[in-house]
Amino acid sequence: MRLYPAIDIKNGQCVRLRQGQFQDVEVYSHNPAHIARLWEEQGASFIHIVDLDGALAGHSVNEEVIKEILKEVKIPIQIGGGIRTMQDIETRLSLGISRVIIGTKAVENPQFMKEVISNFGQEQIVVGIDAKNGMVAIEGWEKVCNCNAVELALTMKDAGVNYIVYTDIMKDGMLQGPNIEYTKEMVDATGLQIIASGGVTSMQDLAALSELKVEGAIIGKALYEKRIDLRSAVTMFEV
């Protein structure tokens, strides 16, 4: 199971939200590039970045910060937030991003994902499915649509998508453990490479996710608040 330390960027700063609420934000660093380097030094093999401002605006907002991160680290990066067009994807990949995560656009236009996979292949494209009580949320988690998360994942599978970042919003930033039930359903029902996100708090949480055979787990607040030691976690679950 791959571990993905998370860097969420808002106003150029490294932050964490609680349950996706933009008004409930905590700043952990004014230098996201420094945090990225720290995660790399502690053994991370991939970094997960979200441009929170971009997710709301529908276009890249923190590109300069992202460029600084790319200068600082050699390990691959996946990024989401405001990626809605072919040009958005091309731009980010041209910067040196390894994978782009598409959320809102995938929900609104599944046909678009067929074209994306045709153009860029499976390895560079991830669909972000963010859910509250099993129902999909879009536009920076501000809007919940009448769409079941597993059904959406199966639609994405039909479009050729292989990687899904599945986030349980109600667990995100709460340090209460991941939603094992929903994550297991996602893994079992789809057979896709599921990257679990939201609520990871302890090594026990990581062990529980590993048993589900997820491709990876995203760790955010637990790292910033030193509830999980990344170096130890990498040794236990990746090496």
C-alpha positions as CSV (number, residue, x, y, z in Angstrom):
1,M,0.0,0.0,0.0
2,R,1.4,3.3,-1.0
3,L,1.3,6.2,1.4
4,Y,0.5,9.7,0.1
5,P,1.3,12.6,2.5
6,A,-1.1,15.4,1.7
7,I,-0.4,19.1,1.1
8,D,-3.6,21.2,0.8
9,I,-2.9,24.7,-0.5
10,K,-5.1,27.7,0.3
11,N,-3.9,31.3,-0.2
12,G,-0.4,29.9,-0.9
13,Q,-0.3,28.2,2.5
14,C,-0.3,24.6,3.7
15,V,-3.6,24.1,5.5
16,R,-6.1,21.5,6.6
17,L,-9.9,21.8,6.6
18,R,-12.4,20.0,8.8
19,Q,-15.1,18.1,6.8
20,G,-14.3,20.2,3.8
21,Q,-15.5,23.4,5.3
22,F,-13.5,26.3,3.8
23,Q,-14.3,28.5,6.8
24,D,-12.9,25.9,9.2
25,V,-9.3,26.1,8.2
26,E,-6.0,25.7,10.1
27,V,-2.7,26.9,8.7
28,Y,0.2,24.5,9.3
29,S,2.9,26.1,7.2
30,H,3.5,29.3,5.1
31,N,5.9,27.3,3.0
32,P,4.3,24.2,1.3
33,A,7.5,23.5,-0.6
34,H,9.3,23.0,2.7
35,I,6.6,20.6,3.8
36,A,7.0,18.6,0.5
37,R,10.7,18.3,1.1
38,L,10.2,17.2,4.6
39,W,7.8,14.4,3.5
40,E,10.4,13.3,0.8
41,E,13.1,13.2,3.4
42,Q,10.9,11.0,5.6
43,G,10.6,8.4,2.9
44,A,7.5,9.4,0.9
45,S,7.4,7.9,-2.6
46,F,4.5,10.1,-3.8
47,I,2.9,13.4,-2.7
48,H,-0.8,14.3,-2.9
49,I,-1.5,18.0,-3.5
50,V,-4.9,19.8,-3.6
51,D,-5.2,23.4,-4.8
52,L,-8.2,24.2,-2.6
53,D,-8.6,27.7,-4.1
54,G,-8.6,26.1,-7.6
55,A,-11.3,23.6,-6.6
56,L,-13.6,26.5,-5.8
57,A,-12.6,28.8,-8.6
58,G,-12.6,26.1,-11.3
59,H,-9.1,26.9,-12.5
60,S,-5.5,26.8,-11.1
61,V,-4.9,29.4,-8.5
62,N,-1.7,28.4,-6.7
63,E,0.4,27.5,-9.7
64,E,3.5,29.4,-8.5
65,V,3.5,27.5,-5.2
66,I,3.1,24.2,-7.1
67,K,6.1,25.1,-9.2
68,E,8.2,25.7,-6.1
69,I,7.2,22.3,-4.7
70,L,8.3,20.7,-8.0
71,K,11.7,22.4,-7.7
72,E,12.1,21.0,-4.1
73,V,11.3,17.3,-4.6
74,K,12.2,14.5,-7.0
75,I,9.4,12.1,-6.1
76,P,6.2,12.1,-8.2
77,I,3.3,14.3,-7.4
78,Q,-0.4,14.0,-8.0
79,I,-2.6,17.1,-7.9
80,G,-6.2,18.0,-7.9
81,G,-8.3,21.2,-7.7
82,G,-9.8,23.1,-10.5
83,I,-8.9,20.7,-13.3
84,R,-11.8,21.0,-15.8
85,T,-10.3,21.0,-19.3
86,M,-7.9,19.2,-21.6
87,Q,-5.7,22.3,-21.5
88,D,-5.7,22.2,-17.6
89,I,-4.4,18.6,-17.8
90,E,-1.8,19.4,-20.4
91,T,-0.6,22.4,-18.4
92,R,-0.1,20.5,-15.2
93,L,1.6,17.6,-16.8
94,S,3.9,19.9,-18.7
95,L,5.0,21.3,-15.3
96,G,6.2,17.9,-14.3
97,I,3.2,16.7,-12.4
98,S,2.9,12.9,-12.6
99,R,-0.9,12.5,-12.2
100,V,-3.8,14.9,-12.3
101,I,-7.0,14.4,-10.3
102,I,-10.3,15.3,-11.9
103,G,-13.3,15.6,-9.8
104,T,-16.2,18.0,-10.7
105,K,-15.7,17.6,-14.4
106,A,-15.8,13.8,-14.2
107,V,-19.2,13.9,-12.4
108,E,-20.7,16.4,-14.7
109,N,-19.4,14.9,-18.0
110,P,-18.4,11.2,-17.9
111,Q,-17.9,11.3,-21.7
112,F,-15.1,13.8,-21.1
113,M,-13.2,11.1,-19.1
114,K,-13.2,8.8,-22.1
115,E,-11.5,11.5,-24.2
116,V,-9.1,12.2,-21.4
117,I,-8.0,8.5,-21.0
118,S,-7.7,8.3,-24.8
119,N,-5.4,11.3,-24.9
120,F,-3.3,10.8,-21.8
121,G,-3.7,7.1,-20.8
122,Q,-4.6,5.5,-17.4
123,E,-1.4,6.2,-15.5
124,Q,-1.5,10.0,-15.5
125,I,-5.2,10.4,-14.8
126,V,-7.0,10.0,-11.4
127,V,-10.7,10.6,-10.7
128,G,-11.4,12.2,-7.3
129,I,-14.7,11.0,-5.8
130,D,-15.6,12.9,-2.7
131,A,-18.6,11.7,-0.8
132,K,-20.9,12.5,2.1
133,N,-22.9,9.5,3.3
134,G,-22.1,7.7,0.0
135,M,-23.3,10.6,-2.2
136,V,-20.9,12.6,-4.4
137,A,-19.9,16.2,-3.6
138,I,-18.5,18.6,-6.2
139,E,-17.2,22.2,-6.6
140,G,-14.8,22.1,-3.7
141,W,-17.2,20.0,-1.6
142,E,-19.7,22.8,-1.5
143,K,-22.4,21.0,-3.4
144,V,-23.7,17.4,-3.0
145,C,-25.3,15.9,-6.1
146,N,-27.8,13.1,-6.6
147,C,-25.1,10.6,-7.5
148,N,-24.0,7.5,-5.7
149,A,-20.2,7.2,-5.2
150,V,-19.9,3.6,-6.2
151,E,-22.1,4.0,-9.3
152,L,-19.9,7.0,-10.4
153,A,-16.8,4.8,-9.9
154,L,-18.3,2.1,-12.1
155,T,-19.1,4.7,-14.8
156,M,-15.5,5.9,-14.6
157,K,-14.3,2.3,-15.0
158,D,-16.4,2.0,-18.2
159,A,-14.6,5.2,-19.4
160,G,-11.2,3.5,-18.9
161,V,-10.2,5.1,-15.6
162,N,-8.0,3.0,-13.3
163,Y,-7.2,5.2,-10.3
164,I,-9.8,6.7,-7.9
165,V,-9.1,8.9,-4.9
166,Y,-12.0,8.2,-2.6
167,T,-12.5,10.8,0.1
168,D,-15.1,10.5,2.9
169,I,-15.7,14.2,3.6
170,M,-17.4,13.6,7.0
171,K,-14.1,12.0,8.1
172,D,-11.7,14.4,6.5
173,G,-9.7,16.4,9.0
174,M,-11.6,15.0,12.0
175,L,-9.0,12.5,13.2
176,Q,-11.7,9.9,13.9
177,G,-10.5,7.1,11.6
178,P,-11.4,6.4,8.0
179,N,-14.8,5.1,6.8
180,I,-13.8,1.4,6.4
181,E,-17.3,0.3,5.4
182,Y,-17.7,2.7,2.4
183,T,-14.1,2.2,1.4
184,K,-14.5,-1.6,1.4
185,E,-17.6,-1.3,-0.7
186,M,-15.7,0.9,-3.2
187,V,-12.8,-1.6,-3.5
188,D,-15.0,-4.7,-3.7
189,A,-17.6,-3.3,-6.1
190,T,-15.3,-1.7,-8.6
191,G,-12.0,-3.6,-8.7
192,L,-10.2,-0.3,-9.3
193,Q,-7.1,1.1,-7.8
194,I,-8.6,2.9,-4.8
195,I,-6.6,5.5,-2.9
196,A,-8.4,6.1,0.4
197,S,-8.6,9.5,1.9
198,G,-10.2,11.1,4.9
199,G,-9.8,10.4,8.6
200,V,-6.6,8.4,8.8
201,T,-5.4,9.0,12.3
202,S,-3.2,6.1,13.5
203,M,-1.1,3.1,12.3
204,Q,-4.1,0.9,13.2
205,D,-6.1,2.9,10.6
206,L,-3.5,2.3,8.0
207,A,-3.4,-1.4,8.9
208,A,-7.2,-1.6,8.5
209,L,-7.0,0.1,5.0
210,S,-4.2,-2.2,4.0
211,E,-6.3,-5.2,4.7
212,L,-8.9,-3.8,2.3
213,K,-6.3,-4.0,-0.5
214,V,-6.5,-0.3,-1.4
215,E,-3.8,1.0,-3.7
216,G,-2.9,3.7,-1.3
217,A,-3.8,5.9,1.6
218,I,-3.7,9.7,1.9
219,I,-2.5,11.0,5.2
220,G,-3.0,14.6,6.2
221,K,-3.7,16.1,9.6
222,A,-2.3,13.0,11.4
223,L,1.1,13.9,10.0
224,Y,0.9,17.5,10.8
225,E,-0.2,16.8,14.4
226,K,2.4,14.0,14.7
227,R,-0.1,11.2,15.4
228,I,1.6,9.2,12.6
229,D,5.4,9.1,12.0
230,L,5.7,9.0,8.2
231,R,9.1,7.2,8.2
232,S,7.7,4.4,10.4
233,A,4.6,4.1,8.4
234,V,6.5,3.9,5.1
235,T,8.7,1.2,6.6
236,M,5.7,-0.8,7.8
237,F,3.3,-0.5,4.8
238,E,5.5,0.3,1.7
239,V,8.9,-1.2,2.1
